[in-house]
Amino acid sequence: MKPIIALAIVCCGLYACNNKTTETPKMDILASNIDSSVKPGDDFFMYANGGWIKKTPIPSSESGWGIGNLVQEEIYSRLKKINDDAVAARAAEGTISQKIGDFWQSAMDTGALDKAGLSPLKEDLDKINAVQNTNELILLAAQLKRKGVDCLFGDYVAQDDKNSEMMAYKLDQGGLGMPNRDYYFNKDERTLKVRAAYKEYLVKNFKQLGNDDAAAQKNAAAVYALEEKLAGASRKLADLRDPYKNYNKMDIAGLGKIASNINWADFIKNTGIAKLDSVIVGQPEFYTALSNEVKATPIEDWKNYLRSHLIVSYAGYLDKTSFDNLFNYTRILTGATEQRPRWKRVLDAEENAIGEALGQLFVKEYFNETAKKRYSDLVEAIRDACKDRIGKLSWMSDSTKQKAYAKLASITKKVGYPDKWKDFSALKIDKGPFVLNMQRANEWWTNYYNNKLGKPVDRTEWEMTPQTYNAYYNPSNNEIVLPAGIFSVPGMKDEELDDAFVYSYAAASTIGHEITHGFDDQGRQYDPKGNLTDWWTKKDGEEFGKRTKSIIQQFNEMVPVDTLHINGEATQGENIADLGGLLLGIDAFKKTEAYKKGEKLHGLTPMQRYFLGYAYSWMYEHRKERISNQVMTDVHSPAKERVNGPVVNIPEFYEAFGIKAGDKMYRADSLRVNIW
């Protein structure tokens, strides 16, 4: 996502003899961010963004700060106004405005939340206390998962990778309290601190539940030991990238064979699914290990596991003590030293609960048809550039090219906002406890997706809200989804943005990036209809694999923090998409009049502005804790490497900034990555 620190432009009214007003022109957002003390050939990211980074400290409440935060600040302000207006409107029961207004009042009533403490969870805690055996444990876990409690494993409804016309029930590894398996086993200093903070957090949770110190220590240790066993059976980040190895379809009887100590028929019924013939299991070995632990681990330890995960999952919606305890743990992950303002945290929760309801009001005010057409046309320019680039590939056979053309032509574009909105009429939102509104919202979403099973796939649906500063490619739908928020530039109107900037900031880093995902290491394995199918010739597939090894190696060599290397295998899809997006943006930009004229703007050539605009799209400074966490858990490389990594493979970059042998970023032709 892309945030904002509103650039306050002060307009000075100077009255001359003719009484005309003169305005101070806006500074160029690219030229003003340059750090001229850095050579572009030594560190292009800092050359492009260093001026802004030097004068913009990271707020103490944040793990990092940059372009995404700047845009998000504007979005937050707009969403807050929508909420304030909804409260003032006192709309009729059941309307979108009523739900938004009541959600806001419920979440912002800190006095009531602090007075209530954990009492809104009494019903759930009583049910946990009543559990007497593993079968009852599994049944209750299903109920809790419906309401948003993260426990045991990950389950969700999505398209079948090998039959995109059908929705499937999918099971993945999960159930951990820390971000992923590596936090339980890595021995570096940062991870050890996170582990210690998490263990301390578990103890605080049990004390909050009424345990004395000895009992809290004992119960926390038992929960951690259980999670550690589940972590040991979990796959590493890079191993989750292979769609074939993480696709294991089976009937319920087959699921019972790999995890025989779990009553799957009862679990599925309790999760709200009426009828289910098959499931897709991502990591079968995890479920075997989980099943073994269901039998071997004492029932009281499992009950404490559920108690702990209940509080962890809901801490952000409870009293101050609950959130303070959570924050004191997560700050070790993020590096933030202060809590974010409550109203922003409430907006984040509201986004998860009823974000599309907010979106209906958001787009009426903040995304017009002119902007929608500009970016819709831009998608077609990038699509044409991609077709041309495929045609020029020397390593790909004509047979595979024809199929690539077909897939490219079939990519659906969704720009700005959906044509059809979700119906939230069945979702009850009131002014009662915040956590109960979130529970009901989670149940609504669980029911919403469960009801898709056995029905035709709705390919018009969006999985992001219009106000989101993000975008995605969905391989099962073969679509790119580009919410209105992703095209925002802080302090700027769309009509003020020059083509060189737009073709990098929007076309390269977003549109071209998402289209390239259709042809990265994962996306290339799906056909035009979104089915997991090998449509490549054997030789072309092997050649693609050879070329991706070079980008894996390039990023493996990068050390963004301390001695921690980027995982080139895990991040290869995003790195391929970054490079592909930049190349497509260049090809499309070269067809514009702005490029052909070659005129400088604010002292910068069109191609210089293009690369600076791309760097602007990743203008971030992150704390070391945040970078460390990202490298361990995220398939995206850190911001600096997302700029410096791809540009060194592009000839136009060398030409635009005069990069020569001897410069730190210079990369010989033989070492440059060449995939698409």
C-alpha positions in Angstrom: 0.0 0.0 0.0 1.1 3.6 -0.5 0.7 6.2 2.5 0.9 10.0 2.9 2.4 12.8 4.9 0.4 15.7 3.4 2.8 18.0 1.7 1.6 21.4 3.0 1.7 23.7 0.1 1.6 27.3 1.3 0.2 29.7 -1.2 1.4 33.2 -0.7 -1.0 35.9 -2.0 1.2 38.7 -3.2 -0.8 41.8 -4.4 0.9 43.7 -7.3 -0.3 46.9 -8.7 -3.0 45.2 -10.8 -4.2 43.3 -7.7 -3.5 39.8 -9.3 -2.7 36.9 -7.0 0.6 35.0 -7.6 0.8 31.4 -6.2 4.1 29.6 -5.3 4.4 26.7 -7.7 4.4 23.2 -6.3 7.8 21.6 -6.0 8.3 18.6 -8.2 7.7 15.4 -6.2 10.7 13.7 -7.9 13.3 16.4 -8.1 12.7 17.5 -4.5 13.4 14.0 -3.2 16.8 13.5 -4.8 19.9 13.3 -2.6 22.6 14.7 -4.8 25.3 13.6 -2.4 24.7 10.0 -3.6 25.7 8.9 -7.1 22.8 7.2 -8.9 25.3 4.4 -9.9 26.2 3.7 -6.3 22.8 3.5 -4.7 19.9 4.5 -6.9 17.3 4.1 -4.2 19.0 6.6 -1.9 19.8 8.9 -4.8 16.1 9.0 -5.7 14.6 9.0 -2.2 17.4 10.0 0.1 16.4 13.7 0.3 12.9 12.7 1.5 14.2 10.0 3.9 16.7 12.4 5.5 14.1 15.0 6.4 11.3 12.5 7.3 11.8 10.6 10.5 9.8 7.4 11.1 7.0 8.1 13.6 7.5 6.3 16.9 4.2 4.5 16.4 5.2 3.0 13.1 7.6 0.2 12.0 8.4 2.2 8.9 7.3 5.2 6.9 7.0 6.0 3.2 4.8 6.5 0.2 2.3 3.9 1.3 1.8 5.6 4.6 1.5 9.0 3.0 -1.3 7.8 0.7 -2.9 5.9 3.6 -3.0 9.0 5.7 -5.2 10.7 3.1 -7.4 7.6 2.9 -7.7 7.5 6.7 -8.9 11.1 6.7 -11.5 10.4 4.1 -12.7 7.2 5.8 -12.9 9.0 9.2 -15.1 11.7 7.7 -17.4 8.9 6.3 -17.6 7.4 9.8 -18.3 10.8 11.5 -21.0 11.6 8.9 -22.6 8.2 9.5 -22.7 8.8 13.3 -24.3 12.2 12.8 -26.8 10.8 10.3 -28.4 8.4 12.8 -29.6 6.3 9.8 -32.3 3.7 9.9 -31.6 0.3 11.3 -30.0 -2.1 8.7 -28.7 0.6 6.4 -25.0 0.8 5.4 -24.8 4.2 7.2 -26.2 2.7 10.4 -23.7 -0.2 10.4 -20.8 2.2 9.8 -21.9 4.6 12.5 -22.6 2.0 15.1 -19.3 0.2 14.4 -17.4 3.4 14.9 -19.1 4.3 18.2 -18.7 0.7 19.5 -15.0 0.7 18.7 -14.2 4.2 20.0 -16.0 3.8 23.3 -12.8 3.1 25.3 -14.5 3.7 28.7 -17.0 0.8 28.1 -14.2 -1.4 26.7 -11.9 -0.9 29.7 -14.8 -1.5 32.1 -15.8 -4.7 30.3 -12.3 -6.2 30.3 -12.5 -9.8 29.1 -16.2 -10.2 30.0 -17.3 -10.1 26.3 -15.4 -13.4 25.9 -17.1 -15.1 28.8 -19.3 -17.3 26.6 -16.3 -18.5 24.6 -14.2 -19.1 27.8 -17.0 -21.0 29.4 -17.2 -23.3 26.4 -13.5 -23.9 26.6 -13.7 -24.7 30.3 -16.5 -27.2 29.5 -14.4 -29.2 27.0 -13.8 -32.7 28.4 -12.2 -34.7 25.4 -10.5 -34.2 22.1 -13.7 -34.6 20.1 -15.3 -31.7 22.0 -12.1 -29.7 21.5 -12.3 -30.1 17.7 -15.9 -29.1 17.6 -15.3 -26.0 19.7 -12.3 -25.1 17.6 -14.5 -25.1 14.5 -16.9 -22.7 16.2 -14.1 -20.4 17.3 -12.5 -20.4 13.9 -15.8 -19.3 12.4 -15.6 -16.2 14.6 -12.1 -15.3 13.7 -9.9 -17.2 16.2 -6.7 -18.3 14.6 -6.1 -21.9 15.9 -5.1 -25.4 14.8 -4.7 -24.8 11.1 -5.7 -22.5 8.2 -8.9 -23.3 6.3 -10.7 -21.3 3.6 -12.9 -21.5 0.5 -11.3 -20.5 -2.9 -11.2 -21.7 -6.5 -9.9 -25.1 -7.2 -6.5 -24.6 -8.8 -7.1 -27.4 -11.3 -10.7 -26.5 -12.0 -11.2 -22.8 -11.8 -15.0 -23.1 -12.3 -15.5 -24.7 -8.9 -15.0 -23.5 -5.4 -13.0 -25.8 -3.1 -12.4 -26.1 0.6 -8.7 -25.7 1.3 -6.6 -26.7 4.3 -3.2 -25.2 5.0 -0.7 -25.3 7.8 -1.2 -22.7 10.6 -2.2 -22.5 14.2 1.0 -20.7 15.4 1.2 -17.7 17.7 4.3 -16.2 16.0 4.5 -15.3 12.3 5.9 -18.5 10.9 7.9 -21.6 11.8 11.3 -20.0 11.6 10.6 -17.9 14.7 10.5 -21.0 16.7 13.9 -22.3 15.5 16.2 -19.6 14.2 19.0 -18.7 16.6 20.0 -15.2 15.5 19.8 -12.4 18.1 16.7 -10.7 16.7 14.7 -13.9 16.6 15.7 -14.9 20.1 14.4 -11.5 21.3 11.1 -12.1 19.5 10.8 -15.5 21.0 11.4 -14.2 24.5 8.9 -11.5 24.1 6.3 -14.0 22.8 6.8 -16.3 25.8 6.4 -13.3 28.1 3.2 -12.3 26.3 1.8 -15.8 26.8 2.4 -15.5 30.6 0.6 -12.2 30.7 -2.4 -13.7 28.9 -2.7 -16.4 31.5 -2.3 -13.9 34.4 -5.1 -11.9 32.8 -7.2 -15.0 32.8 -6.7 -15.3 36.6 -3.7 -17.6 36.9 -1.1 -17.0 39.6 2.5 -16.6 38.5 3.4 -20.3 38.8 0.3 -21.5 36.9 0.8 -18.8 34.2 4.4 -19.8 33.7 3.4 -23.5 33.5 0.5 -23.0 31.1 2.5 -20.6 28.8 5.3 -23.1 28.6 2.9 -25.9 27.6 1.2 -23.8 24.9 4.6 -22.7 23.5 5.8 -26.4 23.5 2.7 -27.4 21.6 3.1 -24.6 19.0 6.8 -25.5 18.6 5.8 -29.1 17.6 3.3 -27.7 15.0 6.0 -25.3 13.7 8.4 -28.3 13.3 5.9 -29.9 11.0 5.3 -26.7 8.9 7.0 -26.1 5.6 9.4 -23.2 5.1 8.4 -20.1 3.2 10.1 -21.1 -0.1 8.6 -24.5 0.0 5.1 -23.0 -0.1 5.7 -21.6 -3.6 5.2 -24.8 -5.6 1.5 -25.0 -6.5 1.7 -28.7 -7.4 3.4 -29.8 -4.2 0.9 -27.8 -2.2 -2.1 -29.3 -4.0 -3.3 -32.6 -2.6 -6.9 -33.2 -3.3 -8.7 -36.0 -1.4 -12.1 -37.1 -0.1 -13.0 -36.8 3.5 -12.1 -40.5 4.0 -8.6 -39.7 2.7 -8.3 -36.7 5.1 -9.2 -39.1 7.9 -6.4 -41.4 6.9 -3.7 -38.7 7.2 -5.2 -37.2 10.4 -7.2 -40.0 12.0 -7.5 -38.4 15.5 -9.7 -35.5 14.2 -13.4 -36.1 13.6 -13.5 -34.3 10.2 -17.2 -34.9 9.5 -18.2 -33.1 12.8 -15.6 -30.4 12.3 -16.8 -29.6 8.8 -20.4 -29.5 10.0 -19.5 -27.2 12.9 -17.7 -24.8 10.7 -20.9 -24.3 8.8 -20.5 -26.4 5.7 -23.6 -28.5 4.9 -22.1 -30.8 2.3 -18.5 -31.5 1.3 -17.2 -34.2 -1.0 -13.5 -33.3 -1.1 -10.8 -31.0 0.3 -7.5 -29.7 -1.0 -4.7 -30.2 1.6 -1.7 -28.0 1.2 0.7 -29.8 3.5 -0.4 -33.3 4.4 2.5 -33.9 6.8 1.4 -31.0 9.0 -2.1 -32.6 9.4 -0.5 -35.9 10.4 1.6 -34.1 13.0 -1.4 -32.1 14.2 -3.5 -35.3 14.5 -0.7 -37.0 16.6 -0.6 -34.0 18.9 -4.4 -34.0 19.3 -4.0 -37.5 20.8 -0.7 -37.1 22.6 -1.0 -33.7 24.2 -3.1 -33.5 27.4 -6.5 -32.0 27.0 -5.8 -29.2 29.5 -2.9 -28.1 27.4 -5.1 -27.9 24.4 -7.7 -25.9 26.3 -5.0 -23.5 27.4 -3.9 -23.3 23.7 -7.5 -22.2 22.8 -7.7 -19.7 25.7 -4.4 -18.1 24.6 -5.4 -18.0 20.9 -8.7 -16.5 21.8 -7.1 -13.6 23.5 -4.3 -13.1 20.9 -6.9 -13.1 18.1 -9.1 -10.5 19.8 -6.7 -8.4 21.8 -7.0 -5.5 19.4 -10.8 -5.3 20.1 -10.7 -5.5 23.9 -9.7 -3.4 26.8 -6.4 -1.4 27.2 -4.7 -4.1 29.1 -5.3 -6.7 26.4 -4.0 -4.4 23.7 -1.0 -3.2 25.7 0.1 -6.8 26.3 -0.2 -7.5 22.6 1.7 -4.3 21.7 4.6 -5.0 24.0 5.1 -8.2 22.1 4.6 -7.0 18.6 6.8 -3.9 19.0 9.7 -6.3 19.2 8.7 -7.5 15.7 8.1 -4.0 14.3 10.4 -1.7 16.2 7.5 0.7 16.9 7.8 2.4 20.3 4.4 3.9 20.6 0.9 2.7 19.8 -0.8 4.0 16.7 -3.8 6.3 17.3 -6.9 4.4 18.2 -9.0 5.8 15.4 -6.6 4.5 12.8 -6.6 1.0 14.4 -10.4 1.1 14.4 -10.4 2.0 10.7 -8.1 -1.0 10.0 -10.5 -3.3 11.8 -13.5 -1.8 10.0 -11.8 -2.4 6.7 -11.5 -6.1 7.5 -15.1 -6.3 8.8 -17.1 -4.1 6.3 -14.6 -2.5 4.1 -16.6 -2.9 0.9 -19.5 -1.1 2.6 -17.2 1.8 3.2 -16.0 1.5 -0.4 -19.5 2.2 -1.7 -19.4 5.7 -0.1 -15.7 6.2 -0.8 -15.8 6.0 -4.6 -18.7 8.4 -4.8 -16.4 11.1 -3.4 -12.9 10.2 -4.5 -12.6 8.4 -7.8 -14.2 9.9 -10.9 -14.8 8.3 -14.3 -11.9 10.3 -15.9 -9.4 8.7 -13.6 -10.9 5.3 -14.2 -10.6 5.6 -18.0 -7.0 6.8 -17.8 -5.9 3.7 -15.9 -8.1 1.4 -17.8 -6.5 2.6 -21.0 -3.1 2.2 -19.3 -3.8 -1.5 -18.8 -4.2 -1.9 -22.5 -1.0 -0.1 -23.3 0.8 -2.5 -20.9 -1.0 -5.5 -22.4 0.2 -4.4 -25.9 3.7 -4.0 -24.7 3.7 -7.4 -23.1 2.5 -9.0 -26.4 5.3 -7.3 -28.3 7.9 -8.4 -25.7 6.6 -12.1 -25.9 6.9 -11.9 -29.7 10.6 -10.9 -29.4 11.7 -13.6 -27.0 14.5 -15.6 -28.6 14.3 -18.4 -26.1 10.6 -19.3 -26.3 9.2 -21.5 -29.1 6.3 -20.3 -31.3 4.1 -23.0 -29.8 4.4 -21.6 -26.3 4.2 -18.0 -27.5 0.8 -18.6 -29.1 -0.5 -20.0 -25.7 1.1 -17.0 -23.9 -0.7 -14.6 -26.3 -4.0 -16.4 -25.5 -3.4 -16.1 -21.8 -2.4 -12.4 -22.0 -5.5 -11.6 -24.1 -7.7 -13.4 -21.5 -6.5 -11.4 -18.5 -9.5 -9.6 -17.1 -8.9 -6.0 -15.8 -10.8 -4.6 -12.9 -10.1 -0.9 -12.3 -11.2 1.3 -9.5 -14.2 -0.4 -7.9 -16.6 -3.3 -8.5 -19.7 -3.0 -10.6 -21.7 -5.1 -8.1 -21.4 -4.6 -4.3 -21.7 -7.2 -1.6 -24.9 -7.2 0.4 -24.3 -6.8 4.2 -27.9 -6.7 5.2 -27.6 -10.0 7.1 -24.7 -8.7 9.2 -25.7 -7.3 12.6 -23.6 -4.3 13.8 -24.6 -2.5 16.9 -23.2 -0.2 19.6 -22.4 -3.1 21.9 -18.9 -4.6 22.6 -16.4 -4.0 19.8 -15.2 -7.6 19.9 -18.7 -8.9 19.4 -19.1 -6.8 16.2 -15.9 -8.3 15.0 -17.0 -11.8 15.8 -20.2 -11.4 14.0 -18.4 -9.9 11.0 -16.0 -12.9 10.9 -19.0 -15.3 11.0 -20.6 -13.3 8.2 -17.5 -13.7 6.1 -17.2 -17.4 7.0 -20.8 -18.0 5.9 -20.3 -15.9 2.8 -17.5 -18.1 1.5 -18.9 -21.4 2.7 -22.1 -20.6 0.7 -20.0 -20.5 -2.4 -19.3 -24.2 -2.3 -21.1 -26.1 -5.0 -22.1 -22.9 -6.8 -20.7 -21.4 -10.0 -17.7 -19.1 -9.5 -18.5 -15.4 -9.6 -15.7 -13.9 -11.6 -17.0 -10.4 -11.2 -16.2 -10.4 -7.5 -13.4 -8.3 -5.9 -11.1 -9.5 -3.0 -9.9 -5.9 -2.2 -11.9 -2.8 -1.4 -11.7 0.3 -3.6 -9.9 2.4 -0.9 -7.1 -0.2 -0.6 -3.6 1.0 -1.5 -2.6 -2.3 -3.1 -3.4 -4.5 -6.1 -3.3 -8.2 -7.0 -3.2 -10.8 -9.7 -5.5 -13.8 -9.2 -4.2 -16.8 -11.2 -7.5 -18.8 -10.8 -9.5 -16.0 -12.4 -6.6 -14.8 -14.6 -7.3 -11.2 -13.6 -5.6 -8.1 -12.4 -7.5 -6.1 -9.7 -6.5 -2.4 -9.4 -8.4 -0.6 -6.6 -8.8 3.2 -6.8 -6.5 3.7 -3.8 -3.4 2.2 -5.6 -3.3 5.1 -8.0 -3.3 7.8 -5.4 -0.3 10.2 -5.1 -0.1 12.2 -1.9 -1.0 15.9 -2.3 -1.5 15.6 -6.0 -4.5 15.5 -8.4 -4.4 12.9 -11.1 -4.4 15.5 -13.8 -1.2 17.0 -12.4 0.8 13.9 -13.0 3.1 13.7 -16.1 3.2 10.6 -18.3 6.8 9.7 -17.3 5.7 9.5 -13.7 2.4 7.7 -14.4 4.1 5.1 -16.6 6.4 4.1 -13.8 4.4 4.7 -10.6 1.2 3.2 -12.0 2.0 1.3 -15.2 5.3 -0.3 -14.1 5.1 -0.8 -10.3 1.4 -1.8 -10.4 -0.2 -2.7 -13.7 2.9 -4.2 -15.4 3.9 -5.9 -12.1 0.5 -7.6 -11.8 0.4 -8.7 -15.4 3.9 -10.2 -15.1 2.6 -12.2 -12.2 0.6 -14.2 -14.8 4.0 -15.3 -16.1 6.1 -15.6 -13.0 7.3 -18.9 -11.5 3.8 -19.6 -10.1 1.5 -17.7 -12.4 3.0 -19.2 -15.6 1.7 -22.6 -14.4 -2.0 -21.5 -14.8 -3.7 -21.5 -18.2 -6.0 -18.7 -19.7 -9.0 -20.0 -17.7 -7.1 -20.1 -14.5 -6.5 -23.8 -14.2 -3.2 -25.3 -12.9 -2.0 -26.8 -16.2 1.4 -27.1 -17.9 0.9 -25.3 -21.2 4.7 -24.9 -21.9 6.8 -27.2 -24.0 9.3 -29.1 -21.9 12.3 -27.2 -23.4 10.7 -23.8 -22.8 9.9 -24.7 -19.2 13.5 -25.7 -18.6 14.8 -22.5 -20.2 12.5 -20.4 -18.0 13.8 -22.3 -15.0 17.4 -21.5 -15.9 16.6 -17.8 -16.3 14.8 -17.6 -13.0 17.9 -19.1 -11.3 19.8 -15.9 -12.1 17.2 -13.7 -10.3 17.2 -16.1 -7.4 21.0 -15.8 -7.2 21.0 -12.0 -7.6 18.6 -11.5 -4.6 20.2 -14.3 -2.5 23.3 -12.1 -2.5 21.5 -9.1 -1.0 21.8 -8.4 2.8 19.2 -5.7 3.7 19.8 -5.9 7.5 22.7 -7.2 9.6 23.8 -10.5 8.2 20.3 -11.6 7.1 20.2 -12.4 3.4 17.1 -12.1 1.2 15.5 -15.5 0.4 15.8 -15.4 -3.4 13.8 -18.6 -3.8 10.8 -17.4 -1.8 10.8 -13.9 -3.3 11.4 -14.8 -6.9 7.8 -14.3 -8.0 7.7 -10.7 -6.8 11.2 -10.0 -8.1 10.3 -11.3 -11.5 7.1 -9.2 -11.5 9.1 -6.1 -10.5 11.6 -6.5 -13.3 8.8 -7.4 -15.8 6.7 -4.4 -14.8 9.6 -2.0 -15.3 10.4 -3.4 -18.7 6.7 -3.3 -19.8 6.4 0.3 -18.5 9.4 1.3 -20.5 8.1 -0.3 -23.7 4.7 1.4 -23.3 6.2 4.8 -22.3 8.4 4.9 -25.4 5.2 5.0 -27.5 4.0 8.2 -25.9 4.4 11.7 -27.2 6.0 12.7 -23.9 8.9 10.3 -24.5 9.2 11.0 -28.2 9.5 14.8 -27.6 12.4 14.2 -25.2 11.8 17.4 -23.3 13.2 17.9 -19.8 10.8 18.6 -17.0 12.3 20.1 -13.8 15.7 19.4 -15.2 15.1 15.7 -15.8 14.8 13.7 -19.0 11.7 11.6 -19.6 13.6 8.4 -18.9 15.2 9.8 -15.8 11.8 10.8 -14.5 10.6 7.3 -15.4 13.1 5.5 -13.2 12.8 8.1 -10.4 9.0 7.6 -10.5 9.5 3.9 -10.0 11.8 4.6 -7.1 9.1 6.9 -5.7 6.7 4.0 -5.6 9.0 2.3 -3.1 10.0 5.4 -1.1 10.2 3.8 2.4 12.4 3.8 5.4 11.9 0.8 7.7 13.2 -0.1 11.1 15.6 -3.0 11.3 13.0 -5.1 13.2 10.5 -4.6 10.4 13.0 -5.5 7.7 14.1 -8.6 9.6 10.5 -9.7 10.0 9.8 -9.1 6.3 12.8 -11.1 5.1 11.7 -14.1 7.3 8.0 -14.1 6.5 7.3 -12.2 3.3 7.6 -13.2 -0.4 8.3 -9.5 -1.2 11.8 -8.1 -0.9 12.4 -5.0 1.1 11.7 -1.6 -0.6 15.3 -0.7 -1.3 16.1 -4.0 -2.9 12.9 -3.8 -5.0 14.4 -0.7 -6.6 18.1 -1.4 -6.8 17.5 -5.1 -7.7 15.6 -4.8 -11.0 17.0 -1.6 -12.4 20.5 -2.9 -12.7 19.3 -5.4 -15.3 17.8 -2.7 -17.6 20.0 -1.0 -20.3 17.9 2.1 -20.3 18.8 2.7 -16.6 22.5 2.7 -17.5 21.9 5.2 -20.3 19.6 7.5 -18.4 22.1 8.0 -15.5 25.4 7.3 -17.2 26.2 4.2 -15.1 29.6 2.8 -16.0 31.9 0.0 -15.0 33.4 0.9 -11.6 30.1 2.2 -10.2 28.8 0.1 -7.3 25.6 -0.8 -9.0 27.2 -1.7 -12.4 26.4 -5.2 -13.5 28.1 -6.7 -16.5 25.9 -7.8 -19.4 26.6 -11.4 -18.7 25.2 -11.1 -15.2 22.0 -9.2 -16.0 18.8 -11.1 -15.5 16.8 -11.6 -18.7 13.5 -13.4 -18.4 10.7 -11.5 -20.1 
